[in-house]
């Protein structure tokens, strides 16, 4: 009987270690990915094609396992507010996007310190972008090319400040 108690006690002692093994990769990724946080567009430092700059843009990036959960809130020049959300791994596979009139899926891959993204609408590539966070982790730059749903050409370099 004492042996059974030892085995039971030993199994309970392993639970915290097992929980750490399951949760630590996500916590480690959150610390390693410099983009995790809230970012505000710095329009004065950004460059947009005429007529395509938003009035306001805030992006929140959260760790989600080995990937990211992204929520962006844009206010366009006409006052329209757009909230785009997706969760994606950095494995070049397509993941669904909600809220965007311009694209309905995104795929991400890491290329050194840069993350490269491809946005698709109905399976067709409509935009590509490259995101990089400065070494001091205070600014993030996102260069985007492609077309929006209205057919406007996008060629922007958006600079964000960490909030």
KOLMI-564515 format. One record per residue (C-alpha): x, y, z; residue in one letter; chain. Coordinates in Angstrom, 3 decimals. Each point is the difference from the previous one (the first is absolute). Layout:
<atoms>
u:v:w:rest:kette
X:Y:Z:A:A
...
</atoms>
This chain:
<atoms>
u:v:w:rest:kette
0.000:0.000:0.000:X:A
2.811:2.441:0.753:X:A
1.393:-0.628:-3.474:X:A
-3.282:1.135:-1.585:X:A
0.100:3.229:1.976:X:A
3.549:0.618:-1.199:X:A
-0.988:-0.502:-3.642:X:A
-3.075:2.233:0.415:X:A
2.068:2.694:1.722:X:A
2.652:-0.250:-2.706:X:A
-2.573:0.429:-2.761:X:A
-1.395:3.115:1.694:X:A
3.516:1.379:0.319:X:A
0.441:-0.298:-3.772:X:A
-3.083:2.083:-0.856:X:A
1.731:3.403:0.423:X:A
2.912:-1.186:-2.138:X:A
-2.357:-1.238:-2.723:X:A
-1.956:3.280:0.100:X:A
3.250:1.955:-0.382:X:A
1.034:-2.087:-3.004:X:A
-3.334:0.769:-1.658:X:A
-0.132:3.725:0.840:X:A
3.668:1.031:-0.103:X:A
0.347:0.001:-3.821:X:A
-2.823:2.558:-0.328:X:A
1.465:2.148:2.774:X:A
3.481:-0.255:-1.504:X:A
-1.331:0.936:-3.456:X:A
-1.775:3.040:1.452:X:A
3.329:1.177:1.406:X:A
1.948:-0.787:-3.183:X:A
-2.333:1.610:-2.557:X:A
0.744:3.713:0.220:X:A
-3.284:0.875:-1.742:X:A
-2.155:-1.198:2.901:X:A
-1.672:3.116:1.415:X:A
-2.159:2.942:-1.036:X:A
1.102:2.287:-2.825:X:A
-1.266:3.423:-1.115:X:A
0.565:1.297:-3.539:X:A
2.319:3.005:-0.140:X:A
-1.440:1.671:-3.091:X:A
2.697:2.706:-0.063:X:A
2.725:-2.647:-0.473:X:A
-2.013:-2.185:-2.398:X:A
-0.310:0.140:-3.791:X:A
-3.199:-0.867:-1.878:X:A
-1.152:0.220:-3.604:X:A
-2.247:3.076:-0.432:X:A
-3.469:-0.516:1.479:X:A
0.783:-3.324:1.717:X:A
1.281:1.124:3.421:X:A
-2.279:-0.735:2.937:X:A
-0.929:2.674:2.520:X:A
0.842:-2.394:2.836:X:A
1.338:-3.556:0.283:X:A
0.663:-2.028:3.152:X:A
1.301:-3.576:-0.085:X:A
0.128:-2.471:2.874:X:A
2.138:-3.109:-0.418:X:A
-0.263:-2.793:2.555:X:A
1.851:-3.297:0.272:X:A
-2.185:-2.953:-0.978:X:A
1.993:-3.193:0.416:X:A
2.732:0.121:-2.643:X:A
-1.920:2.674:-1.906:X:A
-1.710:3.328:0.512:X:A
-3.467:1.389:0.519:X:A
-0.318:3.351:-1.760:X:A
-2.723:2.596:0.502:X:A
0.198:3.230:-1.977:X:A
-2.398:2.918:0.235:X:A
0.107:2.440:-2.895:X:A
-1.889:3.254:-0.487:X:A
-0.010:0.904:-3.689:X:A
-0.117:3.513:-1.446:X:A
-3.763:-0.332:-0.596:X:A
-0.521:-0.774:3.723:X:A
-0.598:-3.732:-0.530:X:A
1.307:-2.121:2.893:X:A
1.349:-3.441:-0.895:X:A
1.009:-2.659:2.534:X:A
2.035:-2.847:-1.490:X:A
0.850:-3.135:1.981:X:A
1.907:-3.212:-0.627:X:A
2.101:-2.623:1.714:X:A
2.795:-1.525:-2.068:X:A
3.123:-2.085:0.360:X:A
3.177:1.045:-1.783:X:A
-0.074:-3.073:-2.243:X:A
-0.988:1.465:-3.407:X:A
-3.480:-1.592:0.222:X:A
-3.179:2.012:-0.598:X:A
-2.071:1.009:3.039:X:A
-3.443:1.653:-0.043:X:A
-0.378:3.736:0.572:X:A
-3.154:1.728:1.226:X:A
-1.019:3.612:-0.490:X:A
2.090:0.975:-3.023:X:A
-1.675:1.127:-3.216:X:A
3.366:-0.421:-1.766:X:A
1.014:-3.597:0.834:X:A
-1.418:-3.129:1.651:X:A
3.144:-2.000:0.833:X:A
3.593:0.581:1.017:X:A
3.154:-2.099:0.019:X:A
3.108:0.876:1.981:X:A
3.612:-1.132:0.036:X:A
3.044:1.136:1.934:X:A
3.084:1.005:-1.942:X:A
2.598:0.795:2.662:X:A
-1.248:3.037:1.942:X:A
-2.602:0.734:-2.681:X:A
-3.496:-1.464:-0.308:X:A
-1.339:-0.219:-3.546:X:A
-3.748:-0.083:-0.552:X:A
-2.185:-0.847:-2.975:X:A
-3.640:1.113:-0.066:X:A
-2.500:-1.704:-2.286:X:A
-3.571:0.624:-1.119:X:A
-1.845:-3.085:-1.273:X:A
3.343:-1.824:-0.351:X:A
1.699:2.743:-2.063:X:A
2.938:1.970:1.405:X:A
-1.028:3.654:0.342:X:A
2.639:1.360:2.404:X:A
3.412:-0.867:1.391:X:A
1.816:1.572:2.892:X:A
3.182:-0.138:2.033:X:A
0.018:0.813:3.726:X:A
3.086:0.709:2.066:X:A
0.404:1.259:3.551:X:A
2.953:2.256:0.834:X:A
2.683:-1.420:2.280:X:A
-1.125:2.296:2.832:X:A
-3.565:-1.413:-0.417:X:A
-1.513:3.500:-0.024:X:A
-0.953:0.215:-3.680:X:A
-1.379:-2.419:-2.552:X:A
0.079:0.578:-3.743:X:A
-2.426:-1.699:-2.389:X:A
0.544:0.365:-3.770:X:A
-3.095:-0.993:-2.003:X:A
-0.612:-0.319:-3.749:X:A
-3.050:-1.134:-1.939:X:A
-3.593:1.109:-0.557:X:A
-2.928:0.691:2.299:X:A
-3.606:-1.079:-0.676:X:A
-0.680:3.279:-1.864:X:A
2.925:-0.674:-2.347:X:A
2.253:2.685:1.488:X:A
3.706:-0.763:-0.253:X:A
1.606:-0.406:3.390:X:A
3.648:0.840:0.411:X:A
0.512:1.007:3.598:X:A
2.628:0.037:2.689:X:A
-1.857:0.256:3.302:X:A
1.998:0.838:3.115:X:A
-1.509:-0.935:3.352:X:A
0.940:1.034:3.535:X:A
-0.373:-2.432:2.878:X:A
-2.746:0.973:2.488:X:A
</atoms>
